[in-house]
Amino acid sequence: MKFNSIGGGFVEGFCLIKSVEVKTTAKGMKYLDLMLSDSDGEINAKYWNCSEAEQASFVSGDIVKIRGSIAPYNGVDQLKIDRIRSTMPTDNVKVEDYVPSTDCSPQKMYDALMGIAEGFEDAELKKIVTAIYSEHREALLYCPAALKLHHAIRGGLLYHVLSIVRLAEGVCAVYPFVDRELLIAGAMLHDIAKLEEFSLNKTGLVEDYSVRGNLLGHIPMGAMIVDNAAKQLGISDNTTMLLEHMILSHHGNPEFGAAVRPMFLEAELLSELDLMDSRVYEIAHAVKGLDEGKFSGRQWALDNVKLYNHNRRSEEPFAKLL
């Protein structure tokens, strides 16, 4: 944790409240049991003898300033909070410093994707992709790509999309008969309904699935977004159908949530690139921080496999895309 020592055994600093619960001691006194985090890690904290007002003042997703002391409890460091307050504008706190966030600027990623779409020669693909991205710009700038698993970070959705687009450009260089603009348009729109599938907390991370997300899911919802936009923009039925199929089939198999299996080349490529990017992310994160020659725990999202860190490349696993 990025706390500063201020003397007398006390530390002070800003952190994110990941969870908070009001509990009662054996003597009937109320206290707050919190899990605090920043970009360096997390720590359990206790705020004893808190007032009734304080019990309702702090919620998950708040960034707060704390002062307290750290001591081991059952072999694990625990923070005893002496003072806690909400942040103020004069603190100049950036939420990106306290929640998992992409290293790439969301605005630059958005601009890069829009620049690619605006360069399409196909007028219909250009119109529908740029219209949908313009309409959802604000949410795209911070939305994660998942609740947990791959790219579950602030700005993760744009990072995931831009990664697939870069992969698609490489594929098209090897296979020039692939319809580049259709593949990239599908990549840019395949997860667009995740903006509606998730309920986000104030930090921009996914708190849970929305009602529509639970009942419908982002795959059919994405096809609906494309269908509605196409009708408003006068996009042909054929172009609309191809984009909708790519969205509906991008999970590959029905057992993984796809409505249909991919039935043309660009749809198949999108499904494979989506899987590739998500798996690369999962594997790289699973071994990050492991000592050389060690195995990770079993990764249930990767068929319960343990992963080995050969440590032949020591740099950060995710280079900037821009």
N, C-alpha and C positions, 0 to 999 in steps of 0.2 A: 504494500500500500504506500502511496506517495504522501505520507504524513510527515510533517516537520517536527523535530524535537524542540520544545520551547522551555526545557528545564523543569526541574522538580519532578521528573518522571512522567511529565505530560507530553502528549503529542497533539498536533492540530492540523487540520486540513479539510479539503472538500472531498466528498464521495457521493456515490449514488446509493439510494435505498433500493436494494433488490427485492427485499421482502420485509414486512414489519407485522408484528402480532402483539396484541395486548395480552399479557399473562398475569397470573396471580401467584404470589408466594404462599408458602405454607402458613404464614401469619396474616394472609388476607390483603397484602399490599399489591397494588397494581404496578406493573413495569412493562417496558417495551423490549421485546426480543427482536433484534434487527439483523439482517445480513447486508453488509455494506460492501461496495466494490468501487474500484477505479480501473484504469487500464493496466495496472500492475497485478491486480489480484482481488481477493475478497477476504472479509473477516467477519466473524460473528461478534455482535455487540449487545450489551445490556445497558438500558437506561433505567436505573432504579429510582423509586420515589417520584415518578413523573406525575404531573398534575392531570386532572381530568381533561383540561383543554389541550394539553400536550398529547394526550392519548389519541385525540382525533386530528391532530395537526399534521402528522406526517404519514405519507402513504407511499406505496411502491411506485417507483419512477421519479420521486423527488430527488433533487440534488441538494445536499445540505452541507453546512460547515459544522464540524464537531471539534470538541476538545475532550481529551480523556487520557486514560492510561491503559497500557497493554500488559497483560500478564498471562502466563500459561494456565490453562484449565483443562484437566484430563489430557495433558500432553499436546494441546492445541492452543495457539494464541487466541485470546479473547480481549475485546476492547470494553472497558468500563467507561461509559460516557459521563462526563462531568457537565458539559454544556452542548447544546445542539440548537441550531437555528436554520431557517430556510435561507437560500441564497437571495441576494439583492442585486439589482442591476449594476451597482458600483463594484460588485465582486468580479465582473467581467469573466464569468465562467462560461466555457464552451461545452455544450453537451457532448460533443464528439470526443472530448478528453476523458469522459467518464462512462461511456458505453462503447461496446465493440462497434467499430466503424471502418468502412473501407478507407484505404490509404489514398485512393483516387478521389479527386474533387468531383462530387456528384454533378455540379453544374457543367464541368468540362466533359464528363461522360455523356451527359444529356446533349450537349452541343455537338459532340462528335457523332453521336447516333443520328441526330437531326440533320447534320451535314451530309451524312451518307444517304439518308432517305431523300433529302432535297436534290441529290444528284442523280436519282433514278431517272432513266429514260422512259420507263413505263409510267405514263401520266396517272393511271388509276392507283398503282401501288404508292406512288409519291403522294397523291392526295390523301389516301386513307391513313397511311402511316403517320404522316406529319400532322394530320387533323387530330388523330387519337392521342398522339404524344403532346400536342399543344394543349388539348383539353385536360390532360392529366399531369401536366408538368410538375405542379407543386408536390403532389404525392410521390411521383417518380423520384424526386430528388432525395428522399430519405427512406422510402419503403424497403424493408428487408425482403429477401426471397423466400424466407421460411420462418416457422416458429422456432425450430431447433435446427438440426441438420445443416444442409449446405447453404452458405451465404446468409445465415441468420444474423446479419449485422446491419447497422444503419447504412443505407445506400447499397445494400447487397443485391437488390433486384437489378439495378442498372449495371452493376459490376458483372453479374451473371449474364445479362443480355449482351453487354459489350464483349465479354469473353467469347460467347458463342458466335457473335458476328465476326470477330477476328479469326476464329477457327474456320468459319464459313468462307471467309476470303481466301484462306490458305487452301481449302478443299477445292474451291473454284479455280485456283491457279493450277492445280494438278489435273482437275477434270473440267476442262473448258466447256464441255457440253451441258454442265449443270446450269440451270436458270439462276444466276447469281442474285438478281433482284428479288425474285420470288423467295428464294431461300433466306435472304437477309430480312425481307419483310416479315416472313413467318417467324424468324428468330426474335425480331423486335416486338412482335405481338403475342408470342406464345404464352407468356405469363402475365399479360396485361391485367387480367381480372384478379390477380393477387392483391391489387390495390383495394378491391372490395371484399376479398375473401378473409382478410385479416382485420382484427381489432387491434389498434396500436395504442401503446401508452404514451405518456407525454414526452418520453425520450425518443420516440420513433421506432422502438422495438415492438415486436409482435407480442401482445399480451395473451391473445386467444384467437379463435376463429369467430368471425361474425355469424349472425344467424343465417344470412344468405350463404356464407362460406360453408357452414355446416350442412345446410339443406341442399345446396346446389354444387358447390365446389368450383374451383377456378377454371377448370377445363370447359364445361358447358357455358359458364358465365362469360368466358373469353370469346366464345363463338357468338354469344348474344351481343357483346359489345361491337364486334366486327359487323354483325348483321345490321344492327341499328345505325351504325355510322355509314355503312354502305348505302342504306336506303336514303339517308339524309343527303349524301354526297352524290348520289346517282351513279354509283359504281356498278359495273355489269355483274350479272348473276354468275358468270364463269369465274371472274376474279374473286368475288366474294366466296364462292364455293371452295376454291382452292385454298384460300387463307383459313376458312373455317375448318376444312379438313386437316390442315397442318396443326391447328390448335387442338382439335378433338383427338388427334392421333399421336401427339408428341410424347406421351408416356409409353408408347410402344405397344404394350399389351393390355387388354382389359383388366387383367389381374393387378396391374399397377395403376389403374385409374383411367386408361385410355377408353374413349367411347368407341373407337374403331381402330384397326391396325393401319399403319401408313400404307397408302396404295399408289404413291408415285414417288419418284426419286427424291425430290426436295423434301417431302414429308418424312421419308426414311432418314435422310441426312440430318434433318432437324432433330428427330428423335434420338439418333446416335450421338450427336454433338451435345445435346442437353444432358444425356446420361454421362457422357465423358466429362463434361465440365463439373457436374455435381460430384462425380466420383473422385476426380483429381483434387477437388477442394476438401472432401472428406478425408482422403488418405493423407494429404499434406498436413492437415490440422491434427490428425490422429498421432502422427509421429513428431510433430513440432514439440520441442522441449525434451524429447526422450534422449537419453545418453546413447552414444554409438554402440551398436550391437544389442540393443534392448528391443523388446516387443511391447506393443501397446496392449491395452485390454481388448477384449473381443468387441468388434464394431458391429452392432446389430443391424445397422443400416447398410452394411457391406457383407451381408450373408454371414454375420457373426465371426468373421475372420480376425485373427490377430495380425498386426502389421509390424514389419521389421524396419528399424532405422539403420540403414547402412552408412548414413552420414557422408556420402561422397560429395554432396553439394551442401555447403553450410549457409548459403545466403538465404534470405527470406524467400519462402516458396511462392509468393505472389508479387511478381514484378508489376510495376505500373503499366497500365494499358495505353497510356496517352503519351 
